[in-house]
Every structure is written in C-alpha cells, then in structure tokens.
C-alpha cells in the first residue's frame, strides 16, 4: 500500500516523522507482502527547510509523483497557510 505524505512549505517535522514512525511500527508487525510504502512529496521536489529550521529531502515533487497512492496525508504547516499554488490544487 502506497502512502503519500504531502509536506507544504514551513512544515512541522513531527507531522512527517510521526506518520512515518507509526507506519514503520505497523510494518514490523505485518506480513512482508502487506507492508506500507511511504513517499514524501513536496511541491518542487527539492530540499526544504522545516518550521524548526531542519532541512529535509523529499522523495519527489508533485510532477514526479505520478504513481497513484492509496492514502494521501497532508502534513500541517506552522501558522495559517496561504492559498495553495495551482500545481498543488490540481
């Protein structure tokens, strides 16, 4: 099962790490064939800086993430986000 985490700019790392840790623990308890695959996607697909200043590297940008996912999780940013770009909205 493919789980995609979309990380907007200024994301809280806990929003990414918490989901990944929970799915890692689930994978430890599941049969090999049923494991979760997790993909981290950002708008541009380049290294980004989190709200706390830590740099993280996504697996892909929106344009490169062509494989459909089974579950989409949108991580929360710091503060009140502005409207999404056209690329994110579509």
Phi and psi in degrees as a GROMACS rama.xvg file:
@    title "Ramachandran Plot"
@    xaxis  label "Phi"
@    yaxis  label "Psi"
@TYPE xy
-95.7764  121.481  UNK-2
-109.199  123.916  UNK-3
-105.302  128.361  UNK-4
-105.081  119.025  UNK-5
-94.6234  124.065  UNK-6
-108.81  111.002  UNK-7
-74.142  169.852  UNK-8
-59.1394  149.129  UNK-9
64.5161  35.8215  UNK-10
-73.8594  152.329  UNK-11
-82.0437  125.384  UNK-12
-60.4951  -30.0668  UNK-13
-59.2717  -31.7737  UNK-14
-66.0915  -29.6489  UNK-15
-87.8664  -51.8474  UNK-16
-64.7361  -38.7072  UNK-17
-61.4768  -44.9242  UNK-18
-65.749  -46.1189  UNK-19
-62.3755  -41.4115  UNK-20
-64.6265  -41.5428  UNK-21
-63.7644  -42.6743  UNK-22
-70.6607  -32.7074  UNK-23
-62.4539  -44.7783  UNK-24
-63.1879  -40.9622  UNK-25
-62.2104  -42.2798  UNK-26
-60.682  -34.3581  UNK-27
-64.785  -23.8921  UNK-28
-102.178  -3.42086  UNK-29
-106.425  162.006  UNK-30
-65.355  150.545  UNK-31
-54.417  -40.7865  UNK-32
-69.4323  -21.1818  UNK-33
-97.1289  9.95057  UNK-34
-67.2688  151.455  UNK-35
-81.6057  138.319  UNK-36
-108.732  133.669  UNK-37
-118.099  131.579  UNK-38
-124.299  127.273  UNK-39
-97.7236  122.913  UNK-40
-122.81  136.948  UNK-41
-122.371  173.586  UNK-42
-61.3077  -46.3585  UNK-43
-100.85  -16.8708  UNK-44
76.9414  22.7314  UNK-45
-118.05  167.206  UNK-46
-54.7639  137.429  UNK-47
-127.222  161.153  UNK-48
-105.913  129.775  UNK-49
-76.1814  173.117  UNK-50
-59.3183  -28.7662  UNK-51
-90.0795  -0.442826  UNK-52
94.859  1.88303  UNK-53
-86.9059  133.477  UNK-54
-85.0376  135.715  UNK-55
-130.307  156.216  UNK-56
-117.747  120.741  UNK-57
-77.0611  165.355  UNK-58
-78.3221  -28.0116  UNK-59
-164.441  163.481  UNK-60
-95.4202  174.122  UNK-61
-56.7238  -43.6743  UNK-62
-65.6371  -33.5399  UNK-63
-85.252  -15.5459  UNK-64
-86.4595  66.412  UNK-65
-80.0913  -27.5344  UNK-66
-69.383  125.533  UNK-67
-63.242  143.408  UNK-68
-101.273  160.776  UNK-69
-85.312  -32.4995  UNK-70
-138.757  133.932  UNK-71
-114.414  126.739  UNK-72
-118.655  126.755  UNK-73
-101.669  115.311  UNK-74
-72.2499  153.03  UNK-75
-88.4936  135.904  UNK-76
-87.3343  170.234  UNK-77
-77.1435  135.173  UNK-78
75.9339  -165.419  UNK-79
-93.1564  118.389  UNK-80
-74.5519  153.374  UNK-81
-80.9097  179.911  UNK-82
-66.0319  147.064  UNK-83
-71.9062  158.107  UNK-84
-69.6229  167.553  UNK-85
-61.1223  -38.149  UNK-86
-61.894  -40.1377  UNK-87
-73.0425  -39.3289  UNK-88
-68.049  -26.8595  UNK-89
